[in-house]
Amino acid sequence: MPGVCPRARNSDYDKKTECTSDATCPDNQKCCAEGYGRVCKPPIQPGKFVVMH
């Protein structure tokens, strides 16, 4: 899948695992490490910034 995983937030340290690889995520999402688990997230393009409030 093109793109990269967004950076994990400090509050995202749960142990849930909803994917094992990008192929197990819906809608071209990425399987991203989040704390102690892995979750599906929409990819961002390398070099682009995401503003979080």
Secondary structure, DSSP 8 states (H G I E B T S, - for coil): --SB-----TT-----B--SSGGGSSTT-EEEEETTEEEEE--B-TT------
